[in-house]
């Protein structure tokens, strides 16, 4: 197939594009500047500079590629694009990503319609953000937590917009867990080594993780099978922060994380950090396994963290 990967030079795109090329697909992948073109060519793709927030730029790139499927991986989450992580003000830190998930999604879908692209796959998110009621592990049938009244609300609304728009167009949304793998957790590991990533309260909040290579393999399956609907792309082992954070510190060769009270965390890091640590809900991957035939290479972050940080 002719596959158009919007965001091909990003942290996941770098793992996805070579897999698509190896499977025999003709890949056009986008980057934000000329410096990324050589990287994309080295992965076997045809590179194109595109501004995901410019409808004309998006329309021209898609029309030139004439793809059979668009894969929407546009974000600006990496520190290189977004500056120093600011979990206390996610509305600021994720401002550009939120626009890419709203305006950028709309531009890509409009280009798909104008060019007659029959399939669309987009990046969603399913780590800690399941609805905070009932059990600790959520399925695709459970709503996401919109976190009204907090600085995270705008980002949650952007995710909802993306899902509604893509599903309305008959596409697939892959809700990836928290990424780890090459280049994905460097900032977190640095904070852990400085003992600036503490446990909060009892740290009972759950998160789901996914290795970049497993996220890429699931995406290839969604592309090739022309999947429709929502899929949680997470490993088999959703777990509370009290388990995964000390283990990540151990794998990184760091001292155990400190523990601080909830009220201190709320003051210093904001409501999102408190929710992640104390009330977060993880996700089940049963649907992706059943319907896509997907099996993660790293069924647990316990194995993956150890291998990545060894």
QUIRAMO-V31607 format. One record per residue. N is the residue number from 0. RES is the residue in three letters. PHI is phi as a letter, one per 20 degrees, with the letter a starting at -180 (NA if undefined). D_FIRST is the distance of its C-alpha to the first C-alpha in Angstrom with 2 decimals. Layout:
N/RES/PHI/D_FIRST ; N/RES/PHI/D_FIRST
//
This chain:
0/UNK/NA/0.00 ; 1/UNK/e/3.78 ; 2/UNK/d/5.96 ; 3/UNK/d/9.61 ; 4/UNK/d/12.18 ; 5/UNK/f/15.58 ; 6/UNK/n/18.13 ; 7/UNK/f/16.30 ; 8/UNK/e/19.72 ; 9/UNK/f/21.38 ; 10/UNK/f/22.77 ; 11/UNK/e/19.84 ; 12/UNK/g/17.17 ; 13/UNK/f/18.76 ; 14/UNK/e/18.15 ; 15/UNK/e/14.64 ; 16/UNK/g/12.98 ; 17/UNK/f/14.23 ; 18/UNK/f/13.05 ; 19/UNK/f/9.36 ; 20/UNK/f/10.03 ; 21/UNK/f/12.11 ; 22/UNK/e/9.62 ; 23/UNK/n/7.88 ; 24/UNK/e/5.02 ; 25/UNK/e/6.15 ; 26/UNK/d/8.24 ; 27/UNK/d/10.87 ; 28/UNK/c/13.61 ; 29/UNK/d/16.93 ; 30/UNK/b/20.47 ; 31/UNK/e/23.84 ; 32/UNK/b/25.55 ; 33/UNK/f/25.46 ; 34/UNK/f/26.40 ; 35/UNK/e/23.00 ; 36/UNK/f/21.17 ; 37/UNK/f/22.51 ; 38/UNK/g/21.46 ; 39/UNK/f/17.79 ; 40/UNK/f/17.98 ; 41/UNK/f/19.63 ; 42/UNK/e/16.75 ; 43/UNK/n/14.45 ; 44/UNK/d/12.89 ; 45/UNK/e/13.83 ; 46/UNK/e/16.47 ; 47/UNK/b/17.92 ; 48/UNK/e/21.14 ; 49/UNK/b/21.08 ; 50/UNK/d/23.84 ; 51/UNK/f/22.53 ; 52/UNK/e/25.89 ; 53/UNK/d/25.88 ; 54/UNK/g/24.35 ; 55/UNK/f/24.36 ; 56/UNK/f/22.66 ; 57/UNK/f/19.85 ; 58/UNK/f/19.57 ; 59/UNK/f/19.56 ; 60/UNK/f/16.90 ; 61/UNK/f/14.40 ; 62/UNK/f/15.54 ; 63/UNK/f/15.12 ; 64/UNK/f/11.51 ; 65/UNK/l/10.51 ; 66/UNK/f/7.61 ; 67/UNK/e/6.07 ; 68/UNK/b/7.78 ; 69/UNK/d/10.75 ; 70/UNK/d/12.31 ; 71/UNK/e/16.02 ; 72/UNK/c/17.96 ; 73/UNK/f/20.65 ; 74/UNK/b/24.14 ; 75/UNK/c/27.24 ; 76/UNK/e/28.74 ; 77/UNK/f/29.29 ; 78/UNK/g/32.88 ; 79/UNK/f/31.78 ; 80/UNK/d/30.71 ; 81/UNK/d/32.91 ; 82/UNK/n/36.12 ; 83/UNK/f/38.17 ; 84/UNK/g/37.13 ; 85/UNK/c/39.45 ; 86/UNK/f/39.21 ; 87/UNK/f/42.41 ; 88/UNK/c/40.81 ; 89/UNK/f/37.14 ; 90/UNK/f/37.30 ; 91/UNK/e/37.84 ; 92/UNK/f/35.67 ; 93/UNK/e/32.61 ; 94/UNK/g/33.40 ; 95/UNK/f/30.48 ; 96/UNK/f/28.02 ; 97/UNK/g/29.48 ; 98/UNK/f/28.82 ; 99/UNK/f/25.18 ; 100/UNK/e/24.89 ; 101/UNK/d/26.64 ; 102/UNK/g/26.44 ; 103/UNK/f/23.17 ; 104/UNK/f/21.54 ; 105/UNK/f/23.08 ; 106/UNK/f/21.89 ; 107/UNK/f/18.21 ; 108/UNK/f/18.57 ; 109/UNK/f/20.47 ; 110/UNK/f/17.89 ; 111/UNK/f/15.19 ; 112/UNK/f/17.77 ; 113/UNK/f/18.77 ; 114/UNK/e/15.39 ; 115/UNK/m/14.37 ; 116/UNK/f/11.56 ; 117/UNK/e/11.60 ; 118/UNK/b/11.15 ; 119/UNK/b/12.97 ; 120/UNK/c/13.96 ; 121/UNK/c/17.16 ; 122/UNK/e/19.65 ; 123/UNK/d/22.95 ; 124/UNK/b/25.97 ; 125/UNK/b/28.03 ; 126/UNK/d/30.60 ; 127/UNK/d/34.15 ; 128/UNK/e/33.69 ; 129/UNK/f/34.14 ; 130/UNK/g/36.96 ; 131/UNK/e/40.29 ; 132/UNK/b/41.92 ; 133/UNK/m/42.07 ; 134/UNK/f/40.55 ; 135/UNK/e/39.00 ; 136/UNK/c/35.50 ; 137/UNK/d/33.37 ; 138/UNK/d/30.55 ; 139/UNK/f/27.97 ; 140/UNK/f/30.76 ; 141/UNK/e/33.02 ; 142/UNK/f/33.09 ; 143/UNK/e/32.61 ; 144/UNK/e/35.77 ; 145/UNK/e/36.16 ; 146/UNK/l/39.19 ; 147/UNK/f/41.21 ; 148/UNK/n/44.00 ; 149/UNK/c/42.47 ; 150/UNK/f/40.74 ; 151/UNK/e/37.53 ; 152/UNK/g/37.44 ; 153/UNK/f/35.52 ; 154/UNK/f/32.64 ; 155/UNK/f/32.61 ; 156/UNK/f/32.57 ; 157/UNK/f/29.57 ; 158/UNK/f/27.67 ; 159/UNK/f/28.87 ; 160/UNK/f/27.77 ; 161/UNK/g/24.21 ; 162/UNK/f/24.13 ; 163/UNK/f/25.76 ; 164/UNK/f/23.61 ; 165/UNK/f/20.23 ; 166/UNK/f/21.56 ; 167/UNK/f/23.09 ; 168/UNK/e/19.77 ; 169/UNK/m/18.44 ; 170/UNK/e/16.42 ; 171/UNK/c/16.94 ; 172/UNK/d/19.40 ; 173/UNK/d/19.59 ; 174/UNK/e/23.24 ; 175/UNK/f/23.44 ; 176/UNK/f/26.88 ; 177/UNK/f/28.74 ; 178/UNK/f/26.79 ; 179/UNK/b/28.41 ; 180/UNK/p/27.35 ; 181/UNK/g/27.27 ; 182/UNK/n/28.61 ; 183/UNK/e/28.49 ; 184/UNK/c/32.15 ; 185/UNK/g/34.10 ; 186/UNK/f/35.99 ; 187/UNK/f/36.91 ; 188/UNK/f/38.12 ; 189/UNK/f/40.22 ; 190/UNK/f/41.83 ; 191/UNK/f/42.53 ; 192/UNK/f/44.22 ; 193/UNK/e/46.36 ; 194/UNK/l/47.20 ; 195/UNK/d/45.89 ; 196/UNK/c/43.55 ; 197/UNK/e/46.10 ; 198/UNK/f/46.02 ; 199/UNK/d/47.20 ; 200/UNK/l/49.79 ; 201/UNK/e/49.02 ; 202/UNK/l/45.31 ; 203/UNK/e/44.34 ; 204/UNK/f/41.20 ; 205/UNK/e/37.99 ; 206/UNK/c/34.69 ; 207/UNK/d/31.37 ; 208/UNK/d/29.53 ; 209/UNK/b/26.14 ; 210/UNK/f/25.29 ; 211/UNK/g/22.48 ; 212/UNK/f/20.78 ; 213/UNK/f/21.05 ; 214/UNK/f/19.71 ; 215/UNK/f/16.62 ; 216/UNK/f/16.19 ; 217/UNK/f/16.64 ; 218/UNK/f/14.06 ; 219/UNK/g/11.35 ; 220/UNK/f/12.72 ; 221/UNK/f/12.81 ; 222/UNK/f/9.15 ; 223/UNK/f/8.28 ; 224/UNK/e/11.39 ; 225/UNK/l/11.10 ; 226/UNK/f/14.52 ; 227/UNK/c/17.21 ; 228/UNK/o/20.47 ; 229/UNK/d/22.08 ; 230/UNK/c/21.86 ; 231/UNK/e/24.30 ; 232/UNK/d/22.71 ; 233/UNK/c/26.02 ; 234/UNK/e/27.83 ; 235/UNK/e/30.41 ; 236/UNK/c/33.38 ; 237/UNK/g/34.20 ; 238/UNK/b/37.52 ; 239/UNK/f/40.30 ; 240/UNK/g/40.84 ; 241/UNK/f/44.05 ; 242/UNK/e/42.01 ; 243/UNK/f/38.95 ; 244/UNK/f/40.65 ; 245/UNK/f/43.51 ; 246/UNK/f/41.16 ; 247/UNK/f/38.90 ; 248/UNK/f/42.13 ; 249/UNK/f/43.25 ; 250/UNK/f/40.04 ; 251/UNK/e/40.37 ; 252/UNK/m/43.94 ; 253/UNK/d/45.35 ; 254/UNK/f/48.36 ; 255/UNK/g/47.91 ; 256/UNK/f/47.03 ; 257/UNK/f/49.90 ; 258/UNK/c/50.41 ; 259/UNK/c/51.44 ; 260/UNK/f/52.63 ; 261/UNK/g/50.46 ; 262/UNK/f/52.65 ; 263/UNK/f/52.28 ; 264/UNK/f/48.48 ; 265/UNK/f/48.40 ; 266/UNK/f/50.61 ; 267/UNK/e/48.80 ; 268/UNK/d/45.13 ; 269/UNK/n/44.89 ; 270/UNK/f/43.99 ; 271/UNK/f/40.34 ; 272/UNK/f/41.46 ; 273/UNK/f/44.09 ; 274/UNK/f/41.72 ; 275/UNK/g/39.22 ; 276/UNK/f/42.10 ; 277/UNK/d/44.19 ; 278/UNK/c/42.31 ; 279/UNK/g/38.55 ; 280/UNK/d/36.59 ; 281/UNK/e/33.84 ; 282/UNK/c/30.98 ; 283/UNK/e/29.95 ; 284/UNK/d/26.58 ; 285/UNK/g/27.41 ; 286/UNK/f/24.89 ; 287/UNK/f/21.88 ; 288/UNK/f/23.25 ; 289/UNK/f/23.96 ; 290/UNK/e/20.92 ; 291/UNK/e/18.09 ; 292/UNK/m/19.93 ; 293/UNK/e/20.03 ; 294/UNK/c/22.91 ; 295/UNK/f/23.79 ; 296/UNK/f/24.85 ; 297/UNK/d/27.65 ; 298/UNK/f/29.14 ; 299/UNK/b/31.81 ; 300/UNK/g/32.43 ; 301/UNK/f/35.60 ; 302/UNK/f/33.77 ; 303/UNK/f/31.24 ; 304/UNK/g/33.92 ; 305/UNK/f/36.02 ; 306/UNK/f/33.37 ; 307/UNK/f/32.15 ; 308/UNK/d/35.70 ; 309/UNK/f/37.40
//
